[in-house]
Amino acid sequence: MENEYKTALVTGASSGIGRAVAKQLASAGYRLVLVARREERLQALVKEFEPKTRCHILTCDLRESEAVRCALDGLPPDFRTIDVLVNNAGLAAGTEPAQNAEWNDWEEMISTNCMGLSNITHALLPGMVERNRGHVINIGSVAGTYAYRGGNAYGATKAFVEHFARGLKADLLGTAVRVSTIAPGMVGDCEFSLVRYRGDAEKAEAVYTDLEPLDPSAIAECVAWCVSRPAHVNILHMEVMATCQAPGGLSVSKTA
């Protein structure tokens, strides 16, 4: 991976896709700013990378705009020029149909998946434009394109991520700043389903029984490929599913 980028910031870096992306970029020689709320996990990741990879950790709630800006303002000089922003932090909460959903679940998904992503992008984008280089990569979801029962607010937040990226690209026309969205399907070996089922490990594991989902490293490789394209090439959208998954089509309900 050879380009002018040197420093990458990865949100949700403590586990799953974010952790895999951090490892992939570390192997490519990036300095890393690792962002998550669980400091002990970030510290463990830093021990894996150093001394070969220079790292700085930020523990903040991305939903709080002032906390985000204070954290970024406090970055050491060598880490302040963010070349690659990987917006990975996000979650799904609950599987109930919309009419039975908990409002707190909707609020948490909207504030994390939309506001959190927007806060850090808004803070870092002007610097990328000023330097005329950089790459914003959003981790979306196929749920933002294909609706399914119980996906209501989660799917809507991921549709926001997709359209937000397209809007950014339109506004950045005439600059060298690139924008990509990677939309994974089912990904195993991460905390996604465990969070969605509120810590019920049995239900979370049942989601992946008798199938082979994507693993986080597959998505990390997609991120690495996008950022390593020649400077004039922008991968705007990449949809990735395991071979065991496909869009399910429309549903109908017949009256008795």
N, C-alpha and C positions, 0 to 999 in steps of 0.2 A: 504494500500500500504506500505509494509515493505521491505526496502532494504537499502543499504549503501549510496545511493545518498542523498545529502542534499541541493544542490544548482542547480537551473535550470535557463537557459537563454532562453527567448522566444522572437523571432523577430516578428515584425508586431503585437505587443501586444496591440495596442490601440483600436482595433475593431475586430469584426467577430470571426473567428476561433482562432486567437491569444489571444484575450481577454478571450474567453471561456477556452482555454488551461491554461492560467494563473490562472483563478479561480479554475480550477480542481486541479492543482498542489498546489495551496495555501491551499486548503482544505485537501490535503494529507500531509501538513506540510513542504513543501519546502520553503527555502529562494528563492527569485525571483530577477533576473535581467531582467527588462522589457525594450525592445528596440523598438523604433518607431521614426518617425520624428515629431509627434505632441505631444509636451511636456505637453500641458494642459490636454490631454486625459490620458496620463500616470499618471499625478498627481492625477486625479480623481480616477483612478484605485487604486493607492496607498492608498488613503483615505478609500477606501472600505476594503482593506486588513489589514491595520495596526490598532491596534498594534499586532494583533494575528500573522500576517505574516510579516516577515522582507523583505523589498523591496529596490531595488536600480534601478534608471532609467537611461537609456542612450538614448540620442537623437542624432542620427548620421545617415548619409546616408551610407547604407551598400555597395553601389557601389564603395565607395572611400576607398581603402585598408588602406591607412595611417590613415584616420580618424577612421576606425574600430580599428586598433591596438592602437592608442592613447587612445581611449575610454576604451578599455579593460585594458590597462596599468594603467589607472586611477581608476580602481575599488578599493574600500576599501578592506583591507585584508580579511575580513570575506566573501567577495563575489568573490574572485579571483579564487577559485577552482570550476570550472564549471563541474558539474557531468552530467547534461542533457542539450543538446543543441536542441532546437526545431526551426528548420528552416521553419518558416511559412510565412515570408514576401514575397510577390509576387503579381502579378497583370496580368490581361488581358486588352488589349487596342484595341478597334476596332473589328468589325465583318465583314469587307469587304473581298472579295476574294483576294488572294495574289497579283493578277495583278493590283488591285485597292488600295492596302493597303498603308497607310502612312508610310514612312520610320521611322519617329520619333516614331511611335507606336512599330514597330519591335525593334528598338534600345532600347527603354525603357523596353520592356519585357525581352529582352536578357540580358541587363545589370543588371536588378533587379533580375530576376528569376534565372539566372545562375551566374553572377559575384558576386552579393550580397551574395548569399548562399555560394559560393566558398570562398569569402574573410573571412567570419567569421568562417567557418569550418576549413580553413587552419590555422587560428590564434589559435584555441582552441584545435585542434586534438592532437598536440604533447604533451600537458599537460595531456590529458586523457591517452595517451599511456604510458607516464612516470609514472603515478600513477597506471596504469593497471586497470582502471575502468572508466566507462562513457558510455554515450548513445547519439548517434546522430539520431535525428528523423526529417526526411524531410516531409513536406506536399507537396505531388505531386498532381496529378490529373488523372482522367480516360482519360483526353484529351491527356495524354502522351502515351496512348496505343491505343485508338480508334480515328482515324482521323474523322473530320467532316468539312463541308464547313464553311469557315471563321475562322477556328481554327489554320490555318497555323503556324505562328511563336509561338503562345502561346503553342500549342500542342508540338512543337519541344522543347521548353524550359522545359516542364514537362517531356518529354522523356529524356532529359539531366539529370534532377533531379533523375529519376529512375535509369538510368545506372550509374550515378555518385555514388549513394548509393551502387550499386552492386560492383563497383570498390573499394570503400572504404572497404567494407566487405572482399573482396579478399585480400587487402593489410593488413588488421588488423588481419588476421588469425594468431593464436598463442598468441593473446592478449585477455583480457577480455572486450575490448571495443565493444559495440554493435551498430548496424546500422539498422534503420527501415525507410521505406517509407510508408506513409499512403496516398492513392490516393482516394480522395472523388469524387463523382459525383456532381450533382447539390446541392448547399447549399444555403438556403435562410437566411434571417435575417442577412445579412452582406452587405458590400459595393462592393462586387465583380462586380455585373452587373451595378451598378451605375457608377463605374469607367470605365467599359468597354464601356458604352454608353455616356461617357464624361459628366456625371452629369445630363443626361436626366432621371428624376425620373419616368416619365410615361412609357418610354420604358423599364426601369429597372424592374419596377413592373410587366409589362406585361409578362415578362419571367416566372413568378411564378403563373400566373393566372390559376385557376382551377386545381391546383395540389398541392401536399404536398411534398416539397423538404426536404432534410436533414436540420437540424439546427446545428449551430456551436457546441453546447454542445455534439452532437453525436460524432463528430470528436474528441473533447476533451476527451471524455470517451475512445476512441480508443488509444489516446496517453497515458492516465493513465494506461490502461491495458498493453500496450507494455512495459512500464518502470517497471511495477510491477511484471513481470514474473521472475521466478528464474534466478539467475545469468548465468546459463548455457543455457538459452533459448533465442534465438534471432529471433524475428519476422521480417523477411526481407522485406516483402511486404504485405500490407493489402489494398484491394480494397473495397470501400464502396459506395453503391448507394441507393437512396430511391427506394421503391418498384414501383414507377411510372416511373422509368427510366431503360433502358436496352441498350446494344450496338445495333446500328442501321443497321448493315450489309453493304454490298457494293452497290454502285450506278453505273448505266450505262446511257449512252446518245446515243440515236438512231438518225441516220441521217434521214432527211425528205424523 
